[in-house]
């Protein structure tokens, strides 16, 4: 099992998500719950396509962490 960092962004009327380690792996959704399901499916399809095409599956390399600051 691999864990990839997913970036979630509010786009004004919906959420978008992308996976920095998997170029072009993106999805959208109206809620956080929906986008989490959608991006998980997008990742699985992306990896399946790589395998079907005989391409290597990239190792996760990007890490993320929230840093609290006083604003």
GROMACS elastic network, one bead per residue, 0.5 to 0.9 nm:
[ bonds ]
;  ai    aj funct       b0    kb
    2    59     6  0.75595   500
    2    60     6  0.70815   500
    3    59     6  0.88713   500
    3    60     6  0.66312   500
    4    19     6  0.68863   500
    4    20     6  0.82718   500
    4    21     6  0.70525   500
    4    22     6  0.85638   500
    4    43     6  0.87624   500
    4    59     6  0.84113   500
    4    60     6  0.54136   500
    4    61     6  0.79693   500
    4    62     6  0.74782   500
    4    63     6  0.83275   500
    5    18     6  0.86405   500
    5    19     6  0.61145   500
    5    20     6  0.71138   500
    5    21     6  0.76524   500
    5    60     6  0.76077   500
    5    61     6  0.85433   500
    5    62     6  0.62889   500
    5    63     6  0.62908   500
    5    64     6  0.69540   500
    6    17     6  0.64896   500
    6    18     6  0.56895   500
    6    20     6  0.71929   500
    6    21     6  0.89627   500
    6    39     6  0.81244   500
    6    64     6  0.89496   500
    7    16     6  0.82147   500
    7    17     6  0.53697   500
    7    18     6  0.54375   500
    7    19     6  0.63905   500
    7    20     6  0.77788   500
    7    64     6  0.89824   500
    8    15     6  0.67805   500
    8    16     6  0.58067   500
    8    18     6  0.69340   500
    8    32     6  0.84333   500
    8    35     6  0.83279   500
    8    36     6  0.88991   500
    9    14     6  0.86311   500
    9    15     6  0.55952   500
    9    16     6  0.53073   500
    9    17     6  0.62501   500
    9    18     6  0.88361   500
   10    13     6  0.74528   500
   10    14     6  0.61136   500
   10    16     6  0.64581   500
   10    17     6  0.89188   500
   11    14     6  0.54153   500
   11    15     6  0.54799   500
   11    16     6  0.65108   500
   12    15     6  0.77474   500
   13    30     6  0.73816   500
   14    28     6  0.69556   500
   14    29     6  0.58162   500
   14    31     6  0.69138   500
   15    27     6  0.84672   500
   15    28     6  0.54930   500
   15    29     6  0.52679   500
   15    30     6  0.59176   500
   15    31     6  0.66174   500
   15    32     6  0.70226   500
   15    34     6  0.89482   500
   15    35     6  0.66933   500
   16    26     6  0.72992   500
   16    27     6  0.57776   500
   16    29     6  0.65099   500
   16    30     6  0.87711   500
   16    35     6  0.70879   500
   16    39     6  0.89260   500
   17    25     6  0.84614   500
   17    26     6  0.55536   500
   17    27     6  0.53915   500
   17    28     6  0.61900   500
   17    29     6  0.85390   500
   17    35     6  0.70577   500
   17    36     6  0.83070   500
   17    38     6  0.88965   500
   17    39     6  0.66553   500
   18    22     6  0.81602   500
   18    23     6  0.82841   500
   18    24     6  0.76102   500
   18    25     6  0.57581   500
   18    27     6  0.66090   500
   18    28     6  0.89382   500
   18    39     6  0.74656   500
   19    22     6  0.53610   500
   19    23     6  0.69041   500
   19    24     6  0.78441   500
   19    25     6  0.58103   500
   19    26     6  0.67231   500
   19    39     6  0.84843   500
   19    43     6  0.80720   500
   20    23     6  0.61437   500
   20    24     6  0.85081   500
   20    25     6  0.80987   500
   20    61     6  0.88829   500
   20    62     6  0.70080   500
   21    25     6  0.87181   500
   21    58     6  0.71361   500
   21    59     6  0.77807   500
   21    60     6  0.61014   500
   21    61     6  0.66890   500
   21    62     6  0.65968   500
   22    25     6  0.55674   500
   22    26     6  0.88458   500
   22    43     6  0.80445   500
   22    46     6  0.79424   500
   22    47     6  0.88434   500
   22    58     6  0.74693   500
   22    60     6  0.87633   500
   23    26     6  0.83731   500
   24    46     6  0.89492   500
   25    39     6  0.79739   500
   25    42     6  0.64562   500
   25    43     6  0.65847   500
   25    46     6  0.68117   500
   26    38     6  0.89256   500
   26    39     6  0.66770   500
   26    42     6  0.69219   500
   26    43     6  0.83752   500
   27    35     6  0.69550   500
   27    38     6  0.61888   500
   27    39     6  0.54614   500
   27    42     6  0.68539   500
   28    31     6  0.89371   500
   28    34     6  0.81829   500
   28    35     6  0.56888   500
   28    38     6  0.70151   500
   28    39     6  0.76473   500
   29    32     6  0.71479   500
   29    33     6  0.81932   500
   29    34     6  0.53025   500
   29    36     6  0.81989   500
   29    37     6  0.88269   500
   29    38     6  0.70785   500
   29    39     6  0.89401   500
   30    33     6  0.84336   500
   30    34     6  0.64314   500
   30    35     6  0.70280   500
   31    34     6  0.51266   500
   31    35     6  0.61625   500
   31    36     6  0.85469   500
   32    35     6  0.51578   500
   32    36     6  0.60594   500
   32    37     6  0.86877   500
   33    36     6  0.52830   500
   33    37     6  0.65133   500
   33    38     6  0.87344   500
   34    37     6  0.52873   500
   34    38     6  0.61100   500
   34    39     6  0.86497   500
   35    39     6  0.59027   500
   35    40     6  0.83236   500
   36    39     6  0.54075   500
   36    40     6  0.61556   500
   36    41     6  0.86701   500
   37    40     6  0.52370   500
   37    41     6  0.63072   500
   37    42     6  0.86839   500
   38    41     6  0.51857   500
   38    42     6  0.61619   500
   38    43     6  0.87059   500
   39    43     6  0.60574   500
   39    44     6  0.85266   500
   40    43     6  0.51715   500
   40    44     6  0.62800   500
   40    45     6  0.86854   500
   41    44     6  0.51111   500
   41    45     6  0.61486   500
   41    46     6  0.84974   500
   42    45     6  0.51500   500
   42    46     6  0.59972   500
   42    47     6  0.85987   500
   43    46     6  0.50137   500
   43    47     6  0.61485   500
   43    48     6  0.85015   500
   44    47     6  0.52503   500
   44    48     6  0.60762   500
   44    49     6  0.85906   500
   45    48     6  0.50130   500
   45    49     6  0.60864   500
   45    50     6  0.86344   500
   46    49     6  0.52216   500
   46    50     6  0.63669   500
   46    51     6  0.88231   500
   47    50     6  0.50819   500
   47    51     6  0.62747   500
   47    52     6  0.86396   500
   47    57     6  0.64823   500
   47    58     6  0.87932   500
   48    51     6  0.51397   500
   48    52     6  0.61221   500
   48    53     6  0.85999   500
   49    52     6  0.50508   500
   49    53     6  0.61260   500
   49    54     6  0.85886   500
   49    55     6  0.84444   500
   50    53     6  0.51786   500
   50    54     6  0.62373   500
   50    56     6  0.66403   500
   50    57     6  0.65287   500
   51    54     6  0.50427   500
   51    55     6  0.56865   500
   51    56     6  0.68911   500
   51    57     6  0.71213   500
   52    55     6  0.75766   500
   53    56     6  0.89585   500
   58    61     6  0.85427   500
   60    63     6  0.82744   500
